[in-house]
Amino acid sequence: METRAMKDFISGGIGGIFMIVIGQPLDTIKVRLQTQSNRPHGRSPMYKGMVDCAVKSIRSEGVRGLFKGMLTPMLMITPITALYFSGFGLAKKLQQRRPGDELTTSQLFKAGMFSSLVAMVFLVPVERIKCTLQVQQSGGRGRMVMYCGPMDCVRQFYREAGISEFTKALSQHY
């Protein structure tokens, strides 16, 4: 692998890991707020807002509950972010007539689009698994845990609908 591509790969991986560790608690709260069901007949939703969701999640699951679903993105963030960086670098290189040529805004935009297309093939299924695990409440008080972790989630998705479960996630995302 050439030096620039290796730097892109390593930089993307390290940046991605920090992004996951720092952002996971807020992402979990966001996903739980987005997926809470509407209560019929004027009953209040489960969470009144971000702080209420955080407090209730910590009370029922501990701080670890805010990090649910983190394993899958943590394992995949390095290759996904590296794909973004590498895809962007490749698309820029393909558009240059000579190495070192400045690219136009339009060419940079195209390079960004290309890098996103390359990475989304991996990112969307990872997000699907992460979100499924984030909204799954811990067992206890009559709650049933459907998935025992990311691999169990993948197995059950595949068993229920085959690979189409993941292509469905791609088509719904974009």
ABEGO torsion letter per residue (X at the ends): XBAAAAAAAAAAAAAAAAAAAAAAAAAAAAAAAAABBBBBGGBBBABAEAAAAAAAAAAAAEAAAAABGAAAAAAAAAAAAAAAAAAAAAAAAAABABBGBBBBAAAAAAAAAAAAAAAAAAAAAAAAAAAAAAABBBBEGGBBBABAEAAAAAAAAAAAAEAAAAAAAAAAAX
